[in-house]
Amino acid sequence: MSRPAAAVLMAAVLVAVLWPSSEAAMSCSVVFRNLMPCLGYLQSGGNSAPPTPCCDGITALMAQAKVKADRQTACTCLKTAAASVTGINFSLAGALPQRCGVNIPYKISPSTDCTK
């Protein structure tokens, strides 16, 4: 392969790797990292407002979940966490988006259907 052809091929590979895509980029580690500040509140809060870092995490998570596949991944991660972490108050979890002023298109619950 000639040098110019190799350079063009390398440029094409770099563009393909670095070009932003509309595919899902969300992962459970991103979801958990953003929502970790909410855990204490969901286990023992209730009378107080959610902590600011919790609401900031929810806001950041929703900003990162730009496409449907990202929102579905985030939903699945939340559903898995809700089912596996003990002591979660699901009434608080369900009210958390509203209390933080964030619109989440699904309920945080172990029974949520994340395919919608």
CNS distance restraints for C-alpha pairs under 8 A (distance, minus, plus):
assign (resid   1 and name CA) (resid   5 and name CA) 6.37 0.50 0.50
assign (resid   1 and name CA) (resid   6 and name CA) 6.33 0.50 0.50
assign (resid   2 and name CA) (resid   6 and name CA) 6.15 0.50 0.50
assign (resid   3 and name CA) (resid   7 and name CA) 6.05 0.50 0.50
assign (resid   4 and name CA) (resid   8 and name CA) 6.20 0.50 0.50
assign (resid   5 and name CA) (resid   9 and name CA) 6.13 0.50 0.50
assign (resid   6 and name CA) (resid  10 and name CA) 6.05 0.50 0.50
assign (resid   7 and name CA) (resid  11 and name CA) 6.10 0.50 0.50
assign (resid   8 and name CA) (resid  12 and name CA) 6.15 0.50 0.50
assign (resid   9 and name CA) (resid  13 and name CA) 6.24 0.50 0.50
assign (resid  10 and name CA) (resid  14 and name CA) 6.22 0.50 0.50
assign (resid  11 and name CA) (resid  15 and name CA) 6.16 0.50 0.50
assign (resid  12 and name CA) (resid  16 and name CA) 6.15 0.50 0.50
assign (resid  13 and name CA) (resid  17 and name CA) 6.16 0.50 0.50
assign (resid  14 and name CA) (resid  18 and name CA) 5.90 0.50 0.50
assign (resid  15 and name CA) (resid  19 and name CA) 5.46 0.50 0.50
assign (resid  22 and name CA) (resid  67 and name CA) 6.95 0.50 0.50
assign (resid  23 and name CA) (resid  67 and name CA) 7.46 0.50 0.50
assign (resid  23 and name CA) (resid  69 and name CA) 7.06 0.50 0.50
assign (resid  23 and name CA) (resid  70 and name CA) 8.00 0.50 0.50
assign (resid  24 and name CA) (resid  67 and name CA) 6.74 0.50 0.50
assign (resid  24 and name CA) (resid  68 and name CA) 7.85 0.50 0.50
assign (resid  24 and name CA) (resid  69 and name CA) 5.12 0.50 0.50
assign (resid  24 and name CA) (resid  70 and name CA) 4.84 0.50 0.50
assign (resid  24 and name CA) (resid  73 and name CA) 7.96 0.50 0.50
assign (resid  25 and name CA) (resid  70 and name CA) 6.35 0.50 0.50
assign (resid  26 and name CA) (resid  30 and name CA) 6.66 0.50 0.50
assign (resid  26 and name CA) (resid  31 and name CA) 7.64 0.50 0.50
assign (resid  26 and name CA) (resid  64 and name CA) 7.61 0.50 0.50
assign (resid  26 and name CA) (resid  65 and name CA) 6.86 0.50 0.50
assign (resid  26 and name CA) (resid  70 and name CA) 5.08 0.50 0.50
assign (resid  26 and name CA) (resid  71 and name CA) 7.95 0.50 0.50
assign (resid  26 and name CA) (resid  73 and name CA) 6.32 0.50 0.50
assign (resid  26 and name CA) (resid  74 and name CA) 6.81 0.50 0.50
assign (resid  27 and name CA) (resid  31 and name CA) 6.52 0.50 0.50
assign (resid  27 and name CA) (resid  73 and name CA) 6.79 0.50 0.50
assign (resid  27 and name CA) (resid  74 and name CA) 7.19 0.50 0.50
assign (resid  27 and name CA) (resid  77 and name CA) 7.95 0.50 0.50
assign (resid  28 and name CA) (resid  32 and name CA) 5.96 0.50 0.50
assign (resid  28 and name CA) (resid  73 and name CA) 7.43 0.50 0.50
assign (resid  28 and name CA) (resid  74 and name CA) 6.75 0.50 0.50
assign (resid  28 and name CA) (resid  77 and name CA) 5.34 0.50 0.50
assign (resid  29 and name CA) (resid  33 and name CA) 5.92 0.50 0.50
assign (resid  30 and name CA) (resid  34 and name CA) 6.23 0.50 0.50
assign (resid  30 and name CA) (resid  61 and name CA) 7.78 0.50 0.50
assign (resid  31 and name CA) (resid  35 and name CA) 6.19 0.50 0.50
assign (resid  31 and name CA) (resid  61 and name CA) 6.59 0.50 0.50
assign (resid  31 and name CA) (resid  74 and name CA) 6.12 0.50 0.50
assign (resid  31 and name CA) (resid  77 and name CA) 6.94 0.50 0.50
assign (resid  31 and name CA) (resid  78 and name CA) 7.56 0.50 0.50
assign (resid  32 and name CA) (resid  36 and name CA) 5.62 0.50 0.50
assign (resid  32 and name CA) (resid  77 and name CA) 7.93 0.50 0.50
assign (resid  33 and name CA) (resid  57 and name CA) 8.00 0.50 0.50
assign (resid  34 and name CA) (resid  54 and name CA) 7.61 0.50 0.50
assign (resid  34 and name CA) (resid  57 and name CA) 4.32 0.50 0.50
assign (resid  34 and name CA) (resid  58 and name CA) 6.55 0.50 0.50
assign (resid  34 and name CA) (resid  60 and name CA) 7.07 0.50 0.50
assign (resid  34 and name CA) (resid  61 and name CA) 6.28 0.50 0.50
assign (resid  35 and name CA) (resid  39 and name CA) 7.20 0.50 0.50
assign (resid  35 and name CA) (resid  54 and name CA) 6.14 0.50 0.50
assign (resid  35 and name CA) (resid  57 and name CA) 5.49 0.50 0.50
assign (resid  35 and name CA) (resid  58 and name CA) 6.41 0.50 0.50
assign (resid  36 and name CA) (resid  54 and name CA) 7.38 0.50 0.50
assign (resid  37 and name CA) (resid  41 and name CA) 7.96 0.50 0.50
assign (resid  37 and name CA) (resid  51 and name CA) 7.52 0.50 0.50
assign (resid  37 and name CA) (resid  53 and name CA) 5.87 0.50 0.50
assign (resid  37 and name CA) (resid  54 and name CA) 4.73 0.50 0.50
assign (resid  37 and name CA) (resid  57 and name CA) 7.45 0.50 0.50
assign (resid  38 and name CA) (resid  42 and name CA) 6.15 0.50 0.50
assign (resid  38 and name CA) (resid  50 and name CA) 7.26 0.50 0.50
assign (resid  38 and name CA) (resid  51 and name CA) 7.22 0.50 0.50
assign (resid  38 and name CA) (resid  53 and name CA) 7.71 0.50 0.50
assign (resid  38 and name CA) (resid  54 and name CA) 4.67 0.50 0.50
assign (resid  38 and name CA) (resid  55 and name CA) 7.85 0.50 0.50
assign (resid  39 and name CA) (resid  43 and name CA) 6.21 0.50 0.50
assign (resid  39 and name CA) (resid  88 and name CA) 7.90 0.50 0.50
assign (resid  40 and name CA) (resid  44 and name CA) 5.99 0.50 0.50
assign (resid  40 and name CA) (resid  45 and name CA) 6.98 0.50 0.50
assign (resid  41 and name CA) (resid  45 and name CA) 4.22 0.50 0.50
assign (resid  41 and name CA) (resid  46 and name CA) 7.16 0.50 0.50
assign (resid  41 and name CA) (resid  50 and name CA) 6.33 0.50 0.50
assign (resid  41 and name CA) (resid  51 and name CA) 7.40 0.50 0.50
assign (resid  42 and name CA) (resid  46 and name CA) 7.68 0.50 0.50
assign (resid  42 and name CA) (resid  87 and name CA) 7.92 0.50 0.50
assign (resid  42 and name CA) (resid  88 and name CA) 5.42 0.50 0.50
assign (resid  42 and name CA) (resid  89 and name CA) 5.54 0.50 0.50
assign (resid  42 and name CA) (resid  90 and name CA) 7.70 0.50 0.50
assign (resid  42 and name CA) (resid  92 and name CA) 6.05 0.50 0.50
assign (resid  42 and name CA) (resid  93 and name CA) 6.24 0.50 0.50
assign (resid  43 and name CA) (resid  87 and name CA) 5.25 0.50 0.50
assign (resid  43 and name CA) (resid  88 and name CA) 4.80 0.50 0.50
assign (resid  43 and name CA) (resid  89 and name CA) 5.88 0.50 0.50
assign (resid  44 and name CA) (resid  89 and name CA) 7.85 0.50 0.50
assign (resid  45 and name CA) (resid  50 and name CA) 7.64 0.50 0.50
assign (resid  45 and name CA) (resid  92 and name CA) 7.96 0.50 0.50
assign (resid  46 and name CA) (resid  92 and name CA) 6.64 0.50 0.50
assign (resid  49 and name CA) (resid  99 and name CA) 7.23 0.50 0.50
assign (resid  50 and name CA) (resid  54 and name CA) 6.47 0.50 0.50
assign (resid  50 and name CA) (resid  55 and name CA) 6.83 0.50 0.50
assign (resid  50 and name CA) (resid  96 and name CA) 7.41 0.50 0.50
assign (resid  50 and name CA) (resid  99 and name CA) 7.19 0.50 0.50
assign (resid  50 and name CA) (resid 100 and name CA) 7.14 0.50 0.50
assign (resid  51 and name CA) (resid  55 and name CA) 6.66 0.50 0.50
assign (resid  52 and name CA) (resid  56 and name CA) 6.03 0.50 0.50
assign (resid  53 and name CA) (resid  57 and name CA) 6.02 0.50 0.50
assign (resid  54 and name CA) (resid  58 and name CA) 6.39 0.50 0.50
assign (resid  55 and name CA) (resid  59 and name CA) 6.15 0.50 0.50
assign (resid  55 and name CA) (resid  97 and name CA) 7.95 0.50 0.50
assign (resid  55 and name CA) (resid 100 and name CA) 5.18 0.50 0.50
assign (resid  56 and name CA) (resid  60 and name CA) 6.10 0.50 0.50
assign (resid  57 and name CA) (resid  61 and name CA) 6.01 0.50 0.50
assign (resid  58 and name CA) (resid  62 and name CA) 6.22 0.50 0.50
assign (resid  58 and name CA) (resid  97 and name CA) 7.49 0.50 0.50
assign (resid  58 and name CA) (resid 100 and name CA) 7.87 0.50 0.50
assign (resid  58 and name CA) (resid 102 and name CA) 7.30 0.50 0.50
assign (resid  59 and name CA) (resid  63 and name CA) 6.24 0.50 0.50
assign (resid  59 and name CA) (resid 102 and name CA) 6.44 0.50 0.50
assign (resid  60 and name CA) (resid  64 and name CA) 6.27 0.50 0.50
assign (resid  61 and name CA) (resid  65 and name CA) 6.23 0.50 0.50
assign (resid  62 and name CA) (resid  66 and name CA) 7.39 0.50 0.50
assign (resid  62 and name CA) (resid  71 and name CA) 7.95 0.50 0.50
assign (resid  62 and name CA) (resid 104 and name CA) 7.43 0.50 0.50
assign (resid  64 and name CA) (resid  70 and name CA) 7.91 0.50 0.50
assign (resid  65 and name CA) (resid  70 and name CA) 4.84 0.50 0.50
assign (resid  65 and name CA) (resid  71 and name CA) 5.27 0.50 0.50
assign (resid  65 and name CA) (resid  74 and name CA) 7.58 0.50 0.50
assign (resid  66 and name CA) (resid  70 and name CA) 6.50 0.50 0.50
assign (resid  66 and name CA) (resid  71 and name CA) 7.34 0.50 0.50
assign (resid  67 and name CA) (resid  71 and name CA) 6.53 0.50 0.50
assign (resid  68 and name CA) (resid  72 and name CA) 6.12 0.50 0.50
assign (resid  69 and name CA) (resid  73 and name CA) 6.14 0.50 0.50
assign (resid  70 and name CA) (resid  74 and name CA) 6.14 0.50 0.50
assign (resid  71 and name CA) (resid  75 and name CA) 6.03 0.50 0.50
assign (resid  72 and name CA) (resid  76 and name CA) 6.13 0.50 0.50
assign (resid  72 and name CA) (resid 114 and name CA) 5.44 0.50 0.50
assign (resid  72 and name CA) (resid 115 and name CA) 6.42 0.50 0.50
assign (resid  72 and name CA) (resid 116 and name CA) 7.81 0.50 0.50
assign (resid  73 and name CA) (resid  77 and name CA) 6.17 0.50 0.50
assign (resid  73 and name CA) (resid 114 and name CA) 7.93 0.50 0.50
assign (resid  74 and name CA) (resid  78 and name CA) 6.12 0.50 0.50
assign (resid  75 and name CA) (resid  79 and name CA) 6.03 0.50 0.50
assign (resid  75 and name CA) (resid 106 and name CA) 7.51 0.50 0.50
assign (resid  75 and name CA) (resid 108 and name CA) 7.64 0.50 0.50
assign (resid  75 and name CA) (resid 112 and name CA) 7.96 0.50 0.50
assign (resid  75 and name CA) (resid 114 and name CA) 5.63 0.50 0.50
assign (resid  76 and name CA) (resid  80 and name CA) 6.10 0.50 0.50
assign (resid  76 and name CA) (resid 114 and name CA) 6.01 0.50 0.50
assign (resid  77 and name CA) (resid  81 and name CA) 6.13 0.50 0.50
assign (resid  78 and name CA) (resid  82 and name CA) 5.93 0.50 0.50
assign (resid  78 and name CA) (resid 108 and name CA) 6.67 0.50 0.50
assign (resid  78 and name CA) (resid 109 and name CA) 7.73 0.50 0.50
assign (resid  79 and name CA) (resid  83 and name CA) 6.28 0.50 0.50
assign (resid  79 and name CA) (resid 108 and name CA) 6.74 0.50 0.50
assign (resid  79 and name CA) (resid 109 and name CA) 5.88 0.50 0.50
assign (resid  79 and name CA) (resid 110 and name CA) 4.79 0.50 0.50
assign (resid  79 and name CA) (resid 111 and name CA) 7.36 0.50 0.50
assign (resid  79 and name CA) (resid 112 and name CA) 6.82 0.50 0.50
assign (resid  80 and name CA) (resid  84 and name CA) 6.25 0.50 0.50
assign (resid  80 and name CA) (resid 110 and name CA) 6.92 0.50 0.50
assign (resid  81 and name CA) (resid  85 and name CA) 5.80 0.50 0.50
assign (resid  82 and name CA) (resid  88 and name CA) 6.99 0.50 0.50
assign (resid  82 and name CA) (resid 108 and name CA) 7.61 0.50 0.50
assign (resid  82 and name CA) (resid 109 and name CA) 6.29 0.50 0.50
assign (resid  82 and name CA) (resid 110 and name CA) 5.61 0.50 0.50
assign (resid  83 and name CA) (resid 109 and name CA) 7.95 0.50 0.50
assign (resid  83 and name CA) (resid 110 and name CA) 5.34 0.50 0.50
assign (resid  88 and name CA) (resid  93 and name CA) 7.58 0.50 0.50
assign (resid  89 and name CA) (resid  93 and name CA) 6.30 0.50 0.50
assign (resid  90 and name CA) (resid  94 and name CA) 5.91 0.50 0.50
assign (resid  90 and name CA) (resid 108 and name CA) 7.53 0.50 0.50
assign (resid  90 and name CA) (resid 109 and name CA) 6.59 0.50 0.50
assign (resid  91 and name CA) (resid  95 and name CA) 6.28 0.50 0.50
assign (resid  92 and name CA) (resid  96 and name CA) 5.87 0.50 0.50
assign (resid  93 and name CA) (resid  97 and name CA) 7.93 0.50 0.50
assign (resid  93 and name CA) (resid 108 and name CA) 5.94 0.50 0.50
assign (resid  93 and name CA) (resid 109 and name CA) 7.54 0.50 0.50
assign (resid  94 and name CA) (resid 107 and name CA) 5.76 0.50 0.50
assign (resid  94 and name CA) (resid 108 and name CA) 5.33 0.50 0.50
assign (resid  94 and name CA) (resid 109 and name CA) 7.12 0.50 0.50
assign (resid  95 and name CA) (resid  99 and name CA) 6.12 0.50 0.50
assign (resid  96 and name CA) (resid 100 and name CA) 6.06 0.50 0.50
assign (resid  97 and name CA) (resid 101 and name CA) 6.00 0.50 0.50
assign (resid  97 and name CA) (resid 102 and name CA) 4.92 0.50 0.50
assign (resid  97 and name CA) (resid 103 and name CA) 6.09 0.50 0.50
assign (resid  97 and name CA) (resid 104 and name CA) 6.38 0.50 0.50
assign (resid  98 and name CA) (resid 102 and name CA) 5.89 0.50 0.50
assign (resid  98 and name CA) (resid 103 and name CA) 6.91 0.50 0.50
assign (resid 106 and name CA) (resid 112 and name CA) 7.19 0.50 0.50
assign (resid 106 and name CA) (resid 114 and name CA) 7.79 0.50 0.50
assign (resid 107 and name CA) (resid 112 and name CA) 6.32 0.50 0.50
assign (resid 108 and name CA) (resid 112 and name CA) 6.86 0.50 0.50
